Amino acid sequence: MVGLTTATTATTATTATVRQRRGEDAGSKNATGAGAGAGAGAGAGAGLDARVRRTDFLWSSTDEPHASRRRAMLAKYPAAIKALMRHEPLTKYYVCALVGVQFGVGVWLARAHAGPASPLFWLLAYVVGATCSASLVLAVHEVTHFLAFRAFLPNKLLACFANLPIVFPFAVEFKKFHMDHHRFQGVHGIDGDVPTRLEAVLFNSFLGKLVFCVTQILFYALRPGLAVKPVTYKTPKTFAEAVVSWHALNFYIQIPVMALTVYFFGWIPICYFLASVFLSGSIHPMAGHFIAEHYVTHAGYETYSYYGPLNALAFNVGYHNEHHDFPNIPWTLLPELRKIAPEFYNDLPEVKSWFFTIIDFITTPGYGPYSRIKRMPASADKNKFVTAANDEAARAAENDVSSVNFVGKEI
């Protein structure tokens, strides 16, 4: 059904069970498959074992895979791929519908006096609200790449509009850190998508991973501001700069709308929005993409795609290899990209279920917050990274550190 294979030759019951849940046999799609784009390099991820709890990240001395695969694909299919690089008019209609549903349910609950003490409140928050909130966050992700309109300003305004039922004004700030995730995938101190070492230490056990999965939306919200600093986009340095920044516009739109909602309908809609946001990043099928996208399950691969039905609710974010290869192709055309160049994707390992990805993450000892590929940045130039010895190789290469050009600059 799902599961996440460990790309190891071990034939233990643990790894066999995980493979069976994914629908694979012991010999299918392992780390030595003929995929174009194994990005971790030799060593990073070697020796993955579902039975053994990790104690360090998977350090890589090689570039992330997407820039090189992008160049190879453009060299082979230049016209066909460039034809996909356009905006998607449908996005704004989906966003309007999702925002309308969230406000409609929130107002209905208020008029029915069904607050947090009501089971109906939590049922709707989990089934409807969490799904819509997850979709809206992913809509912001899509608009962050300026793929909804040709012009700059309408994309910014649509992102702020999609932000409304999320309560917290995050849309503009998200762009700063998300661009770094693309440019500096896995780079320590820059990529805010990677758990900090403190998170990995605290949440490496079964109970810890359960807590992490229940509350992971909080870590994704707080980690960028507390643990990493943006490189691609700078934060305003003075108050005068801040009050006229795009981030300020996000606040100027969000705060009055939230205030008017409370004034006319009370606090129940706001409580519904908050519950929806929390549940959307908890033990919820839509939350599985947070783990499925980059947590390593196959040695040598650091990005994973999911091609299942939940993509219809998630702006095709499951096509994650495709998205990282070409962030300027809108969500509706990512399946077409895969059809144009199937030889670049067919042999890559994929995730079969977001929900069971969460279950496997919690229950598999060797699959946890340390299951991420990381790269060390050079202190003098954040467009470069230096190698860090992989702990699987007993850090044998630690005395052979070299600086190499970081090839993931294209966004």
LINGI-V163282 format. One record per pair of residues at least 24 apart in sequence whose ideal C-beta (glycine too) atoms are under 7 Angstrom apart, sorted by the first residue. I is the first residue (numbers start at 1). GAP is how many residues later the second one is. D is the distance in whole Angstrom. If there is no record, write none. Layout:
((I,GAP,D) (I,GAP,D))
This chain:
((1,351,7) (1,352,6) (1,355,6) (2,350,4) (2,351,3) (2,354,3) (2,355,6) (2,358,7) (3,353,6) (3,357,5) (4,293,4) (4,347,7) (4,353,6) (4,356,5) (4,363,6) (5,292,6) (5,293,6) (6,42,5) (6,43,6) (6,44,4) (6,291,6) (6,360,6) (7,24,4) (7,41,5) (7,290,7) (7,291,4) (7,292,4) (8,40,5) (8,41,5) (10,39,6) (12,39,6) (14,36,5) (14,37,5) (15,35,5) (18,32,6) (18,342,6) (18,346,6) (21,335,6) (22,330,5) (23,329,6) (29,320,5) (30,268,7) (31,267,5) (31,268,4) (31,269,5) (31,270,7) (33,314,5) (34,313,5) (35,312,4) (35,313,4) (36,33,6) (36,36,7) (36,307,7) (36,308,5) (37,28,4) (37,32,4) (37,307,7) (37,311,6) (38,27,7) (38,262,4) (38,263,6) (39,25,5) (39,26,3) (39,262,7) (39,263,5) (40,260,5) (40,261,7) (40,262,5) (40,333,5) (43,347,5) (43,349,6) (43,350,5) (44,329,6) (44,346,5) (45,251,5) (45,254,4) (45,255,6) (45,328,7) (46,253,5) (46,346,5) (47,345,5) (48,251,5) (48,318,7) (49,317,5) (50,314,5) (50,315,7) (50,316,5) (50,317,6) (51,314,6) (51,315,6) (52,313,7) (52,314,5) (53,151,6) (53,312,5) (53,313,6) (53,315,7) (54,312,6) (54,314,6) (54,316,4) (54,317,6) (55,315,7) (56,314,6) (56,335,4) (57,313,5) (57,315,6) (57,317,4) (58,238,6) (58,314,7) (58,315,5) (58,316,7) (58,332,7) (59,315,6) (59,329,4) (59,330,6) (59,331,5) (59,332,7) (60,126,7) (60,313,5) (60,315,5) (61,326,3) (63,343,7) (63,344,5) (63,345,6) (64,121,4) (64,122,6) (64,238,7) (64,344,5) (65,237,7) (66,258,4) (66,259,5) (66,342,7) (67,340,4) (67,341,5) (67,343,6) (68,339,6) (69,256,5) (69,275,6) (70,255,5) (70,256,6) (70,340,7) (73,252,7) (73,268,5) (73,271,6) (76,265,7) (77,263,6) (77,264,6) (80,260,5) (81,245,7) (81,256,7) (81,259,6) (84,245,5) (84,249,4) (84,252,6) (84,253,6) (85,243,5) (85,244,6) (86,244,7) (87,60,5) (87,61,6) (87,62,6) (87,63,6) (87,243,6) (88,59,6) (88,60,6) (88,242,4) (88,243,7) (88,244,5) (90,242,6) (91,48,7) (91,51,6) (91,52,7) (91,56,7) (91,57,4) (92,56,6) (92,66,6) (94,45,7) (95,44,5) (95,63,6) (95,66,7) (95,67,5) (98,34,5) (98,37,5) (98,38,5) (98,41,7) (99,62,6) (99,63,7) (99,65,6) (99,66,6) (101,27,7) (101,31,5) (102,27,7) (102,30,5) (102,63,4) (102,171,7) (102,174,7) (103,62,7) (105,24,7) (105,167,7) (106,162,7) (106,163,3) (106,166,4) (106,167,6) (107,158,5) (107,162,6) (109,159,5) (109,160,7) (109,163,6) (110,155,4) (110,156,5) (110,158,4) (110,159,5) (115,153,5) (115,156,6) (116,155,5) (121,151,7) (122,153,7) (125,147,6) (125,150,4) (125,151,5) (125,154,6) (126,153,5) (129,143,6) (129,146,6) (129,147,3) (129,150,7) (130,146,5) (130,149,4) (130,150,4) (130,154,5) (130,156,7) (131,155,6) (131,182,6) (132,144,7) (133,32,7) (133,33,6) (133,143,4) (133,144,5) (133,147,4) (134,146,4) (134,152,4) (134,153,7) (134,180,7) (135,178,5) (135,179,6) (136,26,5) (136,29,6) (136,30,6) (137,29,7) (138,176,5) (138,177,5) (138,179,5) (139,176,6) (140,31,5) (140,34,6) (141,37,7) (141,176,7) (142,173,5) (142,189,6) (144,30,6) (144,31,5) (144,34,6) (145,182,5) (145,183,7) (147,183,4) (156,90,6) (160,89,7) (160,90,5) (160,93,5) (163,87,7) (163,91,6) (164,90,7) (164,93,6) (165,108,5) (166,111,6) (167,91,7) (167,103,7) (167,106,5) (167,107,6) (167,110,7) (169,81,4) (169,82,5) (169,85,4) (171,79,6) (172,74,5) (172,75,5) (172,78,4) (173,74,6) (175,58,7) (176,54,4) (176,56,7) (176,57,4) (177,47,4) (177,51,7) (177,53,6) (179,53,4) (179,54,6) (179,232,6) (180,50,6) (180,51,5) (180,52,5) (182,142,7) (182,145,6) (182,229,5) (183,49,6) (183,225,6) (183,226,6) (183,228,6) (184,47,7) (184,224,7) (185,223,6) (186,116,7) (186,186,7) (186,187,5) (186,188,5) (186,189,5) (187,188,5) (187,190,5) (187,198,6) (188,186,5) (188,187,7) (188,188,5) (188,189,6) (189,39,6) (189,188,6) (190,38,6) (190,41,6) (190,187,6) (190,192,6) (192,31,5) (192,32,4) (192,35,7) (192,36,4) (193,101,6) (194,178,5) (194,180,6) (195,174,4) (195,177,7) (196,27,7) (196,31,5) (199,170,6) (200,169,4) (200,170,5) (203,166,5) (204,164,5) (204,165,6) (204,166,7) (206,156,7) (206,157,7) (209,152,6) (209,153,5) (209,159,6) (210,152,5) (212,157,7) (213,70,6) (213,145,5) (213,148,7) (213,149,6) (214,68,5) (214,69,6) (216,65,5) (216,71,7) (216,74,6) (217,60,7) (217,61,6) (217,63,7) (217,64,2) (217,65,7) (220,61,7) (220,70,7) (231,151,5) (283,75,6) (285,25,6) (285,69,5) (285,70,4) (286,24,7) (286,27,7) (286,28,6) (286,68,7) (287,71,7) (288,66,3) (288,67,5) (288,69,4) (288,70,5) (289,25,7) (289,28,6) (289,29,7) (289,65,6) (291,66,5) (291,67,6) (291,70,5) (292,59,4) (292,62,6) (292,65,4) (293,27,5) (294,78,6) (295,66,7) (295,76,5) (295,77,6) (296,75,5) (296,76,7) (296,77,6) (297,52,7) (297,70,7) (298,51,4) (301,47,7) (301,48,6) (302,71,4) (304,45,6) (304,46,6) (304,47,5) (305,43,7) (305,45,5) (306,44,7) (306,45,4) (306,48,6) (307,43,6) (308,44,7) (308,45,7) (310,44,6) (321,24,6) (321,27,6) (327,84,6) (378,25,6) (383,26,7))
